[in-house]
């Protein structure tokens, strides 16, 4: 807001000069907003002349007031524009940061899902491999016997317990219990000895809970040796009961 300070000096008669002076002052600091001084010197003035001079000064002062006001308004409006631009930039930065955080969160979520899938696949694969290894062991581990005997040794009974456990885990499996002998002795004798061995293994499995419907027996005697050698080591391998999955 502007304040107009002024004074006028007029002598006692119309023939002397008239002095008029006006200063435009800023209300905030009371310093001249625009140091404009109007000096009018009129010689031989009269009443009409003084009225005309006053009118002119009023118009000039009004124009100055409008000019200063517009200048101050334009100066004040500039910080408002800068403030709006700053707010827009801050909002844009905040939105960009929020979007980056959302993208990072989604990437982390997808990574966690993929890691979980890989763990589950590894567990499934390990289970499949374990099952395959157990099946292979069931088929390849034979129950062995002493020479010319169908008696189950302690080692034989332990192995038969493992086979019963595998059969319990695989309820739909049926097996053939094969009796074998080494090459020594008559063919008919070895066939009979092989049958006694297969029946001994079957009976033990039945005693520990395996269903009879899942077990059948057969004797091959000396006809299907595991080791083709003709020595004690080969004969020991051939005195056996083998389990064949049907």
MDAnalysis code that builds the backbone (N, CA, C; Angstrom):
import MDAnalysis as mda
import numpy as np

u = mda.Universe.empty(738, n_residues=246, atom_resindex=np.repeat(np.arange(246), 3), trajectory=True)
u.add_TopologyAttr("name", ["N", "CA", "C"] * 246)
u.add_TopologyAttr("resid", np.arange(1, 247))
u.add_TopologyAttr("resname", ["UNK", "UNK", "UNK", "UNK", "UNK", "UNK", "UNK", "UNK", "UNK", "UNK", "UNK", "UNK", "UNK", "UNK", "UNK", "UNK", "UNK", "UNK", "UNK", "UNK", "UNK", "UNK", "UNK", "UNK", "UNK", "UNK", "UNK", "UNK", "UNK", "UNK", "UNK", "UNK", "UNK", "UNK", "UNK", "UNK", "UNK", "UNK", "UNK", "UNK", "UNK", "UNK", "UNK", "UNK", "UNK", "UNK", "UNK", "UNK", "UNK", "UNK", "UNK", "UNK", "UNK", "UNK", "UNK", "UNK", "UNK", "UNK", "UNK", "UNK", "UNK", "UNK", "UNK", "UNK", "UNK", "UNK", "UNK", "UNK", "UNK", "UNK", "UNK", "UNK", "UNK", "UNK", "UNK", "UNK", "UNK", "UNK", "UNK", "UNK", "UNK", "UNK", "UNK", "UNK", "UNK", "UNK", "UNK", "UNK", "UNK", "UNK", "UNK", "UNK", "UNK", "UNK", "UNK", "UNK", "UNK", "UNK", "UNK", "UNK", "UNK", "UNK", "UNK", "UNK", "UNK", "UNK", "UNK", "UNK", "UNK", "UNK", "UNK", "UNK", "UNK", "UNK", "UNK", "UNK", "UNK", "UNK", "UNK", "UNK", "UNK", "UNK", "UNK", "UNK", "UNK", "UNK", "UNK", "UNK", "UNK", "UNK", "UNK", "UNK", "UNK", "UNK", "UNK", "UNK", "UNK", "UNK", "UNK", "UNK", "UNK", "UNK", "UNK", "UNK", "UNK", "UNK", "UNK", "UNK", "UNK", "UNK", "UNK", "UNK", "UNK", "UNK", "UNK", "UNK", "UNK", "UNK", "UNK", "UNK", "UNK", "UNK", "UNK", "UNK", "UNK", "UNK", "UNK", "UNK", "UNK", "UNK", "UNK", "UNK", "UNK", "UNK", "UNK", "UNK", "UNK", "UNK", "UNK", "UNK", "UNK", "UNK", "UNK", "UNK", "UNK", "UNK", "UNK", "UNK", "UNK", "UNK", "UNK", "UNK", "UNK", "UNK", "UNK", "UNK", "UNK", "UNK", "UNK", "UNK", "UNK", "UNK", "UNK", "UNK", "UNK", "UNK", "UNK", "UNK", "UNK", "UNK", "UNK", "UNK", "UNK", "UNK", "UNK", "UNK", "UNK", "UNK", "UNK", "UNK", "UNK", "UNK", "UNK", "UNK", "UNK", "UNK", "UNK", "UNK", "UNK", "UNK", "UNK", "UNK", "UNK", "UNK", "UNK", "UNK", "UNK", "UNK", "UNK", "UNK", "UNK", "UNK", "UNK", "UNK", "UNK", "UNK"])
u.atoms.positions = np.array([
    [0.853, -1.178, 0.000],
    [0.000, 0.000, 0.000],
    [0.887, 1.225, 0.000],
    [0.468, 2.258, -0.731],
    [1.271, 3.464, -0.882],
    [0.620, 4.617, -0.142],
    [1.463, 5.468, 0.400],
    [1.016, 6.687, 1.086],
    [1.617, 7.875, 0.363],
    [0.817, 8.866, 0.158],
    [1.284, 10.070, -0.535],
    [1.454, 11.172, 0.490],
    [2.662, 11.594, 0.607],
    [2.940, 12.706, 1.507],
    [3.183, 13.965, 0.666],
    [2.639, 15.031, 1.108],
    [2.846, 16.245, 0.297],
    [2.636, 17.517, 1.095],
    [3.103, 18.538, 0.507],
    [2.849, 19.839, 1.121],
    [2.798, 20.877, 0.019],
    [2.186, 21.969, 0.334],
    [2.055, 23.059, -0.643],
    [2.274, 24.377, 0.087],
    [2.964, 25.209, -0.590],
    [3.225, 26.527, -0.007],
    [2.688, 27.587, -0.952],
    [1.846, 28.458, -0.404],
    [1.227, 29.514, -1.216],
    [1.431, 30.837, -0.477],
    [1.842, 31.847, -1.168],
    [2.024, 33.140, -0.514],
    [0.691, 33.845, -0.338],
    [0.691, 34.977, 0.319],
    [-0.550, 35.649, 0.699],
    [-1.249, 36.272, -0.490],
    [-0.542, 36.605, -1.527],
    [-1.210, 37.228, -2.675],
    [-1.004, 36.370, -3.890],
    [-1.812, 36.613, -4.914],
    [-1.791, 35.784, -6.116],
    [-0.623, 36.098, -7.022],
    [0.069, 37.114, -6.695],
    [1.143, 37.497, -7.599],
    [2.419, 36.741, -7.288],
    [2.528, 36.202, -6.072],
    [3.755, 35.482, -5.721],
    [3.698, 34.029, -6.200],
    [4.857, 33.372, -6.310],
    [4.892, 31.984, -6.823],
    [4.195, 31.013, -5.875],
    [3.735, 29.968, -6.454],
    [3.098, 28.871, -5.699],
    [3.991, 27.644, -5.817],
    [4.299, 26.992, -4.705],
    [5.159, 25.795, -4.728],
    [4.317, 24.605, -4.272],
    [4.380, 23.565, -5.023],
    [3.673, 22.320, -4.635],
    [4.639, 21.157, -4.734],
    [4.627, 20.280, -3.726],
    [5.586, 19.150, -3.696],
    [4.884, 17.900, -3.138],
    [4.971, 16.754, -3.841],
    [4.355, 15.489, -3.407],
    [5.392, 14.383, -3.476],
    [5.377, 13.485, -2.465],
    [6.311, 12.348, -2.434],
    [5.486, 11.071, -2.229],
    [5.737, 10.031, -3.040],
    [5.052, 8.729, -2.915],
    [5.878, 7.853, -1.991],
    [5.251, 7.377, -0.873],
    [5.974, 6.630, 0.154],
    [5.363, 5.232, 0.292],
    [6.239, 4.186, 0.464],
    [5.800, 2.800, 0.706],
    [5.422, 2.653, 2.161],
    [4.239, 2.066, 2.418],
    [3.736, 1.937, 3.781],
    [4.628, 1.036, 4.624],
    [5.260, -0.008, 3.980],
    [6.006, -1.009, 4.737],
    [7.247, -0.430, 5.401],
    [8.012, 0.322, 4.677],
    [9.245, 0.836, 5.269],
    [9.305, 2.351, 5.296],
    [8.207, 3.012, 4.831],
    [8.131, 4.468, 4.816],
    [9.292, 5.119, 4.094],
    [9.856, 4.362, 3.178],
    [10.865, 4.962, 2.299],
    [10.199, 5.295, 0.988],
    [10.618, 6.239, 0.326],
    [9.969, 6.607, -0.951],
    [10.015, 5.442, -1.907],
    [8.840, 4.949, -2.360],
    [8.801, 3.882, -3.341],
    [9.302, 4.375, -4.676],
    [9.057, 5.553, -4.968],
    [9.576, 6.131, -6.203],
    [9.817, 7.611, -5.928],
    [11.049, 7.986, -5.789],
    [11.352, 9.361, -5.364],
    [11.031, 10.356, -6.462],
    [9.766, 10.644, -6.525],
    [9.322, 11.592, -7.542],
    [8.874, 12.853, -6.834],
    [9.361, 13.952, -7.221],
    [9.008, 15.254, -6.626],
    [8.492, 16.144, -7.737],
    [7.341, 16.705, -7.508],
    [6.747, 17.616, -8.485],
    [6.868, 19.044, -7.941],
    [7.459, 19.861, -8.657],
    [7.581, 21.280, -8.311],
    [6.914, 22.103, -9.394],
    [6.005, 22.797, -9.016],
    [5.313, 23.673, -9.958],
    [5.517, 25.116, -9.498],
    [5.942, 25.936, -10.371],
    [6.135, 27.363, -10.082],
    [5.264, 28.141, -11.046],
    [4.384, 28.793, -10.500],
    [3.446, 29.565, -11.321],
    [3.617, 31.026, -10.984],
    [3.776, 31.771, -11.963],
    [3.918, 33.204, -11.768],
    [2.625, 33.865, -12.177],
    [2.250, 34.890, -11.397],
    [1.026, 35.616, -11.689],
    [-0.175, 34.767, -11.584],
    [-0.186, 33.787, -10.627],
    [-1.283, 32.847, -10.514],
    [-2.533, 33.500, -10.029],
    [-3.605, 32.879, -10.413],
    [-4.918, 33.277, -9.959],
    [-5.634, 32.069, -9.426],
    [-6.884, 32.224, -9.027],
    [-7.652, 31.114, -8.463],
    [-7.844, 30.008, -9.469],
    [-8.183, 30.301, -10.684],
    [-8.402, 29.276, -11.708],
    [-7.108, 28.540, -12.000],
    [-6.038, 29.322, -12.002],
    [-4.748, 28.672, -12.290],
    [-4.400, 27.665, -11.202],
    [-4.639, 28.052, -9.966],
    [-4.326, 27.132, -8.867],
    [-5.183, 25.859, -8.943],
    [-6.425, 26.028, -9.297],
    [-7.305, 24.849, -9.431],
    [-6.789, 23.925, -10.525],
    [-6.377, 24.510, -11.650],
    [-5.861, 23.711, -12.771],
    [-4.598, 22.964, -12.370],
    [-3.723, 23.671, -11.648],
    [-2.474, 23.042, -11.207],
    [-2.771, 21.875, -10.275],
    [-3.668, 22.076, -9.349],
    [-4.019, 20.998, -8.411],
    [-4.577, 19.792, -9.151],
    [-5.409, 20.017, -10.142],
    [-6.000, 18.919, -10.926],
    [-4.929, 18.128, -11.657],
    [-4.001, 18.838, -12.245],
    [-2.909, 18.167, -12.971],
    [-2.069, 17.320, -12.024],
    [-1.773, 17.866, -10.850],
    [-0.956, 17.117, -9.885],
    [-1.669, 15.871, -9.401],
    [-2.971, 15.974, -9.190],
    [-3.734, 14.794, -8.764],
    [-3.668, 13.698, -9.808],
    [-3.838, 14.053, -11.062],
    [-3.784, 13.058, -12.152],
    [-2.412, 12.416, -12.242],
    [-1.375, 13.216, -12.123],
    [-0.016, 12.665, -12.206],
    [0.271, 11.714, -11.043],
    [-0.142, 12.129, -9.856],
    [0.092, 11.262, -8.692],
    [-0.670, 9.950, -8.826],
    [-1.912, 10.016, -9.323],
    [-2.707, 8.793, -9.515],
    [-2.017, 7.852, -10.491],
    [-1.472, 8.403, -11.580],
    [-0.764, 7.564, -12.544],
    [0.458, 6.901, -11.945],
    [1.199, 7.632, -11.128],
    [2.370, 7.067, -10.470],
    [1.989, 5.951, -9.509],
    [0.882, 6.191, -8.768],
    [0.429, 5.160, -7.824],
    [0.098, 3.865, -8.547],
    [-0.613, 3.954, -9.658],
    [-0.959, 2.765, -10.435],
    [0.281, 2.074, -10.956],
    [1.256, 2.846, -11.421],
    [2.490, 2.268, -11.963],
    [3.251, 1.502, -10.891],
    [3.409, 2.117, -9.719],
    [4.141, 1.462, -8.629],
    [3.411, 0.215, -8.154],
    [2.073, 0.293, -8.076],
    [1.291, -0.867, -7.620],
    [1.465, -2.042, -8.560],
    [1.389, -1.818, -9.859],
    [1.555, -2.892, -10.852],
    [2.937, -3.507, -10.747],
    [3.945, -2.636, -10.559],
    [5.315, -3.148, -10.434],
    [5.440, -4.063, -9.224],
    [4.842, -3.640, -8.092],
    [4.929, -4.477, -6.887],
    [4.178, -5.774, -7.048],
    [3.004, -5.733, -7.733],
    [2.235, -6.964, -7.939],
    [3.024, -7.943, -8.781],
    [3.664, -7.481, -9.836],
    [4.430, -8.377, -10.697],
    [5.612, -8.966, -9.944],
    [6.209, -8.187, -9.064],
    [7.333, -8.692, -8.278],
    [6.864, -9.750, -7.283],
    [5.703, -9.528, -6.674],
    [5.191, -10.480, -5.683],
    [4.761, -11.779, -6.329],
    [4.252, -11.725, -7.561],
    [3.706, -12.918, -8.207],
    [4.791, -13.886, -8.636],
    [6.013, -13.442, -8.809],
    [7.073, -14.326, -9.268],
    [7.374, -15.456, -8.286],
    [7.496, -15.177, -6.983],
    [7.745, -16.286, -6.050],
    [6.634, -17.322, -6.042],
    [5.402, -16.922, -6.281],
    [4.302, -17.893, -6.319],
    [4.501, -18.869, -7.462],
    [4.925, -18.392, -8.640],
    [5.171, -19.274, -9.788],
    [6.295, -20.248, -9.491],
    [7.357, -19.742, -8.889],
    [8.477, -20.604, -8.523],
    [8.038, -21.667, -7.523],
    [7.189, -21.296, -6.571],
    [6.708, -22.250, -5.567],
    [5.902, -23.368, -6.204],
    [5.041, -23.029, -7.166],
    [4.234, -24.052, -7.859],
    [5.133, -25.018, -8.619],
    [6.152, -24.460, -9.305],
    [7.066, -25.325, -10.050],
    [7.830, -26.247, -9.103],
    [8.224, -25.731, -7.948],
    [8.925, -26.562, -6.966],
    [8.036, -27.685, -6.446],
    [6.774, -27.369, -6.171],
    [5.831, -28.385, -5.696],
    [5.628, -29.473, -6.749],
    [5.501, -29.071, -8.019],
    [5.323, -30.049, -9.094],
    [6.533, -30.965, -9.207],
    [7.729, -30.396, -9.106],
    [8.945, -31.200, -9.191],
    [9.028, -32.183, -8.024],
    [8.672, -31.708, -6.822],
    [8.709, -32.591, -5.651],
    [7.703, -33.730, -5.792],
    [6.511, -33.421, -6.307],
    [5.497, -34.452, -6.498],
    [5.948, -35.476, -7.536],
    [6.559, -34.983, -8.629],
    [7.045, -35.890, -9.664],
    [8.140, -36.805, -9.124],
    [9.039, -36.234, -8.297],
    [10.097, -37.046, -7.698],
    [9.522, -38.098, -6.759],
    [8.508, -37.706, -5.972],
    [7.881, -38.659, -5.054],
    [7.194, -39.792, -5.813],
    [6.506, -39.442, -6.907],
    [5.840, -40.472, -7.712],
    [6.858, -41.413, -8.340],
    [7.976, -40.853, -8.827],
    [9.010, -41.698, -9.428],
    [9.606, -42.653, -8.399],
    [9.837, -42.147, -7.189],
    [10.372, -43.000, -6.129],
    [9.390, -44.097, -5.741],
    [8.106, -43.754, -5.656],
    [7.081, -44.752, -5.315],
    [7.010, -45.829, -6.388],
    [7.100, -45.424, -7.660],
    [7.060, -46.396, -8.754],
    [8.278, -47.311, -8.709],
    [9.456, -46.733, -8.422],
    [10.673, -47.543, -8.325],
    [10.568, -48.553, -7.189],
    [10.012, -48.123, -6.059],
    [9.845, -49.042, -4.933],
    [8.862, -50.153, -5.269],
    [7.788, -49.804, -5.980],
    [6.807, -50.820, -6.370],
    [7.431, -51.838, -7.320],
    [8.234, -51.357, -8.267],
    [8.890, -52.269, -9.205],
    [9.882, -53.170, -8.477],
    [10.641, -52.598, -7.547],
    [11.592, -53.408, -6.780],
    [10.865, -54.458, -5.944],
    [9.729, -54.081, -5.371],
    [8.940, -55.027, -4.579],
    [8.410, -56.165, -5.433],
    [7.964, -55.844, -6.637],
    [7.449, -56.877, -7.538],
    [8.561, -57.818, -7.975],
    [9.738, -57.271, -8.248],
    [10.881, -58.107, -8.631],
    [11.246, -59.057, -7.495],
    [11.249, -58.533, -6.265],
    [11.559, -59.372, -5.108],
    [10.513, -60.467, -4.925],
    [9.243, -60.128, -5.165],
    [8.165, -61.118, -5.019],
    [8.316, -62.236, -6.050],
    [8.596, -61.858, -7.298],
    [8.774, -62.847, -8.350],
    [9.988, -63.729, -8.068],
    [11.053, -63.123, -7.536],
    [12.245, -63.886, -7.204],
    [11.949, -64.899, -6.107],
    [11.182, -64.471, -5.098],
    [10.818, -65.378, -4.006],
    [9.973, -66.544, -4.519],
    [9.056, -66.241, -5.443],
    [8.218, -67.302, -6.022],
    [9.075, -68.299, -6.790],
    [10.022, -67.779, -7.564],
    [10.890, -68.661, -8.352],
    [11.770, -69.517, -7.447],
    [12.304, -68.915, -6.381],
    [13.126, -69.683, -5.442],
    [12.311, -70.770, -4.751],
    [11.064, -70.442, -4.394],
    [10.197, -71.439, -3.777],
    [9.905, -72.576, -4.742],
    [9.676, -72.244, -6.010],
    [9.416, -73.278, -7.015],
    [10.631, -74.185, -7.179],
    [11.813, -73.587, -7.203],
    [13.029, -74.385, -7.351],
    [13.227, -75.309, -6.157],
    [12.922, -74.791, -4.946],
    [13.042, -75.648, -3.757],
    [12.066, -76.813, -3.833],
    [10.841, -76.539, -4.242],
    [9.848, -77.603, -4.338],
    [10.239, -78.625, -5.398],
    [10.764, -78.136, -6.531],
    [11.212, -79.059, -7.580],
    [12.362, -79.925, -7.080],
    [13.274, -79.313, -6.325],
    [14.404, -80.077, -5.793],
    [13.929, -81.153, -4.820],
    [12.935, -80.789, -3.987],
    [12.394, -81.767, -3.038],
    [11.725, -82.923, -3.780],
    [10.941, -82.579, -4.816],
    [10.277, -83.629, -5.598],
    [11.292, -84.527, -6.294],
    [12.320, -83.891, -6.865],
    [13.345, -84.674, -7.561],
    [14.085, -85.594, -6.598],
    [14.393, -85.064, -5.404],
    [15.076, -85.890, -4.404],
    [14.204, -87.073, -3.985],
    [12.897, -86.824, -3.850],
    [11.989, -87.913, -3.475],
    [11.930, -88.982, -4.564],
    [11.880, -88.518, -5.823],
    [11.847, -89.481, -6.938],
    [13.131, -90.294, -6.981],
    [14.269, -89.608, -6.805],
    [15.559, -90.314, -6.834],
    [15.673, -91.299, -5.688],
    [15.186, -90.885, -4.518],
    [15.239, -91.783, -3.367],
    [14.384, -93.024, -3.603],
    [13.213, -92.795, -4.181],
    [12.331, -93.934, -4.454],
    [12.938, -94.878, -5.476],
    [13.561, -94.294, -6.503],
    [14.196, -95.126, -7.534],
    [15.369, -95.907, -6.944],
    [16.160, -95.248, -6.066],
    [17.293, -95.935, -5.447],
    [16.822, -97.075, -4.550],
    [15.731, -96.850, -3.818],
    [15.201, -97.905, -2.949],
    [14.704, -99.095, -3.765],
    [14.067, -98.807, -4.875],
    [13.585, -99.894, -5.747],
    [14.755, -100.691, -6.313],
    [15.778, -99.959, -6.735],
    [16.954, -100.638, -7.289],
    [17.618, -101.512, -6.236],
    [17.690, -101.016, -4.996],
    [18.279, -101.799, -3.911],
    [17.443, -103.042, -3.619],
    [16.128, -102.887, -3.646],
    [15.249, -104.037, -3.402],
    [15.498, -105.133, -4.431],
    [15.676, -104.732, -5.665],
    [15.855, -105.726, -6.728],
    [17.256, -106.328, -6.749],
    [18.262, -105.551, -6.412],
    [19.646, -105.989, -6.613],
    [20.277, -106.632, -5.384],
    [19.721, -106.405, -4.192],
    [20.292, -107.016, -2.992],
    [19.677, -108.392, -2.762],
    [20.470, -109.411, -2.985],
    [19.988, -110.781, -2.820],
    [20.254, -111.279, -1.401],
    [19.437, -112.247, -0.985],
    [19.618, -112.917, 0.306],
    [20.477, -114.164, 0.064],
    [21.611, -114.230, 0.766],
    [22.547, -115.332, 0.516],
    [22.460, -116.410, 1.605],
    [22.925, -117.635, 1.214],
    [22.824, -118.808, 2.095],
    [24.182, -119.501, 2.185],
    [24.310, -120.262, 3.260],
    [25.515, -121.087, 3.384],
    [25.424, -122.273, 2.421],
    [26.533, -122.989, 2.304],
    [26.598, -124.120, 1.383],
    [25.600, -125.212, 1.793],
    [24.821, -125.622, 0.785],
    [23.861, -126.722, 0.947],
    [22.910, -126.467, 2.116],
    [22.421, -125.217, 2.236],
    [21.553, -124.864, 3.364],
    [20.461, -123.907, 2.885],
    [19.273, -124.038, 3.550],
    [18.163, -123.119, 3.312],
    [17.835, -122.330, 4.570],
    [18.738, -122.333, 5.567],
    [18.535, -121.605, 6.809],
    [18.873, -120.119, 6.601],
    [18.043, -119.264, 7.190],
    [18.268, -117.809, 7.083],
    [19.275, -117.353, 8.140],
    [20.336, -116.710, 7.694],
    [21.326, -116.166, 8.609],
    [20.798, -114.849, 9.207],
    [21.538, -114.323, 10.207],
    [21.150, -113.035, 10.794],
    [21.162, -111.935, 9.733],
    [22.172, -111.943, 8.886],
    [22.258, -110.946, 7.813],
    [21.080, -111.104, 6.861],
    [20.697, -112.335, 6.554],
    [19.579, -112.584, 5.657],
    [18.277, -112.042, 6.247],
    [18.026, -112.280, 7.538],
    [16.797, -111.800, 8.166],
    [16.751, -110.259, 8.197],
    [17.900, -109.635, 8.455],
    [17.954, -108.156, 8.440],
    [17.590, -107.623, 7.066],
    [18.120, -108.236, 6.034],
    [17.832, -107.789, 4.674],
    [16.367, -108.017, 4.322],
    [15.784, -109.115, 4.777],
    [14.373, -109.380, 4.509],
    [13.471, -108.360, 5.205],
    [13.864, -107.876, 6.370],
    [13.092, -106.821, 7.031],
    [13.078, -105.549, 6.186],
    [14.226, -105.223, 5.589],
    [14.292, -104.044, 4.710],
    [13.385, -104.218, 3.502],
    [13.338, -105.439, 2.971],
    [12.481, -105.684, 1.807],
    [11.002, -105.617, 2.191],
    [10.676, -106.055, 3.378],
    [9.296, -105.951, 3.845],
    [8.897, -104.483, 4.003],
    [9.818, -103.670, 4.489],
    [9.534, -102.240, 4.630],
    [9.290, -101.602, 3.265],
    [10.101, -101.967, 2.274],
    [9.896, -101.408, 0.936],
    [8.553, -101.845, 0.365],
    [8.193, -103.094, 0.579],
    [6.899, -103.581, 0.109],
    [5.763, -102.839, 0.807],
    [5.961, -102.488, 2.072],
    [4.946, -101.717, 2.782],
    [4.781, -100.322, 2.196],
    [5.864, -99.724, 1.697],
    [5.790, -98.392, 1.087],
    [5.272, -98.439, -0.348],
    [5.230, -99.603, -0.936],
    [4.777, -99.753, -2.324],
    [3.717, -100.855, -2.367],
    [2.528, -100.472, -1.931],
    [1.473, -101.463, -1.688],
    [1.023, -102.190, -2.948],
    [1.162, -101.584, -4.102],
    [0.651, -102.227, -5.311],
    [1.627, -103.177, -5.977],
    [2.797, -103.383, -5.370],
    [3.843, -104.195, -6.000],
    [3.709, -105.663, -5.573],
    [3.832, -106.537, -6.551],
    [3.935, -107.979, -6.262],
    [5.288, -108.472, -6.768],
    [5.839, -109.488, -6.092],
    [7.181, -109.945, -6.439],
    [7.220, -111.473, -6.541],
    [8.232, -111.943, -7.283],
    [8.532, -113.372, -7.382],
    [9.812, -113.630, -6.607],
    [9.762, -114.570, -5.669],
    [10.933, -114.924, -4.864],
    [11.623, -116.094, -5.549],
    [12.815, -115.833, -6.121],
    [13.538, -116.833, -6.903],
    [14.607, -117.514, -6.046],
    [14.625, -118.876, -6.063],
    [15.659, -119.633, -5.348],
    [16.746, -120.081, -6.312],
    [18.048, -119.880, -5.926],
    [19.185, -120.239, -6.792],
    [20.229, -121.017, -5.996],
    [21.032, -121.791, -6.762],
    [22.097, -122.586, -6.173],
    [23.382, -122.419, -6.977],
    [24.497, -122.906, -6.393],
    [25.728, -122.913, -7.178],
    [25.732, -124.154, -8.069],
    [26.793, -124.307, -8.845],
    [26.837, -125.331, -9.882],
    [27.106, -126.740, -9.352],
    [27.486, -126.858, -8.113],
    [27.827, -128.170, -7.585],
    [26.566, -128.942, -7.219],
    [26.599, -130.213, -7.431],
    [25.457, -131.061, -7.097],
    [24.617, -131.381, -8.332],
    [23.684, -132.307, -8.152],
    [22.814, -132.717, -9.246],
    [21.775, -131.630, -9.528],
    [21.288, -131.637, -10.751],
    [20.324, -130.610, -11.165],
    [19.050, -130.706, -10.342],
    [18.511, -131.935, -10.184],
    [17.270, -132.110, -9.441],
    [17.437, -131.681, -7.975],
    [18.596, -132.013, -7.405],
    [18.843, -131.633, -6.015],
    [18.887, -130.111, -5.871],
    [19.558, -129.485, -6.806],
    [19.679, -128.022, -6.735],
    [18.330, -127.321, -6.955],
    [17.490, -127.906, -7.815],
    [16.152, -127.326, -7.989],
    [15.363, -127.400, -6.681],
    [15.456, -128.530, -5.998],
    [14.755, -128.682, -4.726],
    [15.340, -127.752, -3.665],
    [16.675, -127.624, -3.665],
    [17.315, -126.735, -2.686],
    [16.937, -125.271, -2.949],
    [16.878, -124.921, -4.213],
    [16.467, -123.560, -4.566],
    [15.036, -123.271, -4.124],
    [14.158, -124.265, -4.241],
    [12.768, -124.068, -3.807],
    [12.698, -123.879, -2.298],
    [13.457, -124.668, -1.521],
    [13.447, -124.526, -0.065],
    [13.918, -123.116, 0.343],
    [14.906, -122.637, -0.345],
    [15.420, -121.296, -0.045],
    [14.356, -120.223, -0.326],
    [13.670, -120.307, -1.459],
    [12.639, -119.312, -1.785],
    [11.482, -119.393, -0.793],
    [11.106, -120.604, -0.401],
    [10.012, -120.753, 0.555],
    [10.404, -120.224, 1.944],
    [11.664, -120.394, 2.329],
    [12.128, -119.890, 3.623],
    [12.044, -118.353, 3.654],
    [12.452, -117.708, 2.582],
    [12.374, -116.240, 2.514],
    [10.918, -115.772, 2.527],
    [10.061, -116.464, 1.785],
    [8.649, -116.086, 1.745],
    [8.001, -116.219, 3.116],
    [8.274, -117.300, 3.800],
    [7.677, -117.531, 5.119],
    [8.080, -116.417, 6.095],
    [9.328, -116.017, 6.058],
    [9.778, -114.966, 6.969],
    [9.037, -113.651, 6.674],
    [8.871, -113.344, 5.395],
    [8.139, -112.121, 5.027],
    [6.682, -112.203, 5.484],
    [6.068, -113.368, 5.346],
    [4.696, -113.520, 5.809],
    [4.607, -113.331, 7.320],
    [5.599, -113.834, 8.041],
    [5.591, -113.737, 9.498],
    [5.700, -112.280, 9.973],
    [6.316, -111.414, 9.171],
    [6.472, -110.023, 9.616],
    [5.453, -109.096, 8.937],
    [4.425, -109.700, 8.304],
    [3.284, -108.894, 7.887],
    [3.053, -108.687, 6.414],
    [3.873, -109.258, 5.534],
    [3.642, -109.089, 4.099],
    [2.529, -110.041, 3.673],
    [1.633, -109.535, 2.807],
    [0.502, -110.358, 2.366],
    [0.963, -111.466, 1.419],
    [0.375, -112.655, 1.595],
    [0.739, -113.802, 0.747],
    [0.368, -113.561, -0.706],
    [-0.653, -112.734, -0.961],
    [-1.081, -112.477, -2.339],
    [-0.039, -111.689, -3.132],
    [0.901, -111.128, -2.453],
    [1.911, -110.321, -3.144],
    [3.194, -111.093, -3.379],
    [3.244, -112.347, -2.940],
    [4.470, -113.140, -3.042],
    [4.207, -114.455, -3.772],
    [5.100, -114.776, -4.686],
    [5.084, -116.102, -5.341],
    [6.520, -116.609, -5.382],
    [6.704, -117.935, -5.543],
    [8.059, -118.509, -5.495],
    [8.321, -119.334, -6.741],
    [9.644, -119.445, -7.033],
    [10.094, -120.293, -8.130],
    [11.543, -120.675, -7.866],
    [11.955, -121.847, -8.361],
    [13.335, -122.295, -8.191],
    [13.975, -122.468, -9.554],
    [15.198, -121.949, -9.683],
    [15.972, -122.120, -10.913],
    [17.187, -123.024, -10.701],
    [17.390, -123.469, -9.467],
    [18.515, -124.365, -9.221],
    [19.827, -123.681, -9.587],
    [20.599, -124.396, -10.398],
    [21.896, -123.870, -10.849],
    [21.822, -123.257, -12.245],
    [20.606, -123.109, -12.790],
    [20.456, -122.720, -14.191],
    [20.783, -121.240, -14.468],
    [20.660, -120.381, -13.494],
    [20.878, -118.951, -13.733],
    [21.885, -118.377, -12.719],
    [23.147, -118.703, -12.914],
    [24.152, -118.211, -11.978],
    [24.367, -116.701, -12.144],
    [24.598, -116.031, -11.010],
    [24.906, -114.606, -11.064],
    [26.349, -114.389, -11.486],
    [27.245, -115.261, -11.022],
    [28.664, -115.184, -11.360],
    [29.029, -116.466, -12.111],
    [29.627, -116.348, -13.260],
    [29.955, -117.495, -14.100],
    [31.265, -118.166, -13.692],
    [31.904, -117.704, -12.644],
    [33.169, -118.302, -12.209],
    [32.985, -119.692, -11.620],
    [34.144, -120.379, -11.448],
    [34.136, -121.739, -10.906],
    [35.019, -121.778, -9.662],
    [34.725, -120.907, -8.723],
    [35.521, -120.825, -7.511],
    [34.599, -120.501, -6.331],
    [35.176, -120.499, -5.139],
    [34.383, -120.301, -3.920],
    [33.668, -118.954, -3.910],
    [34.329, -117.925, -4.406],
    [33.706, -116.595, -4.411],
    [32.489, -116.573, -5.317],
    [32.583, -117.203, -6.502],
    [31.462, -117.252, -7.435],
    [30.349, -118.120, -6.860],
    [30.694, -119.242, -6.232],
    [29.662, -120.116, -5.684],
    [28.890, -119.422, -4.549],
    [29.594, -118.625, -3.729],
    [28.931, -117.919, -2.629],
    [27.911, -116.897, -3.168],
    [28.220, -116.251, -4.266],
    [27.291, -115.289, -4.856],
    [26.065, -115.985, -5.442],
    [26.243, -117.232, -5.934],
    [25.148, -117.919, -6.613],
    [24.193, -118.624, -5.653],
    [24.575, -118.815, -4.384],
    [23.677, -119.410, -3.396],
    [22.805, -118.283, -2.824],
    [21.623, -118.072, -3.425],
    [20.892, -116.844, -3.112],
    [19.403, -116.998, -3.364],
    [18.663, -115.969, -2.857],
    [17.267, -115.725, -3.216],
    [17.209, -114.324, -3.828],
    [16.632, -114.252, -5.004],
    [16.510, -112.981, -5.713],
    [15.039, -112.561, -5.775],
    [14.787, -111.241, -5.656],
    [13.411, -110.726, -5.700],
    [13.207, -109.974, -7.022],
    [12.268, -110.489, -7.791],
    [11.956, -109.889, -9.094],
    [10.563, -109.265, -9.047],
    [10.506, -107.992, -9.382],
    [9.216, -107.274, -9.378],
    [8.459, -107.647, -10.633],
    [7.203, -108.009, -10.457],
    [6.374, -108.384, -11.621],
    [5.796, -107.146, -12.318],
])
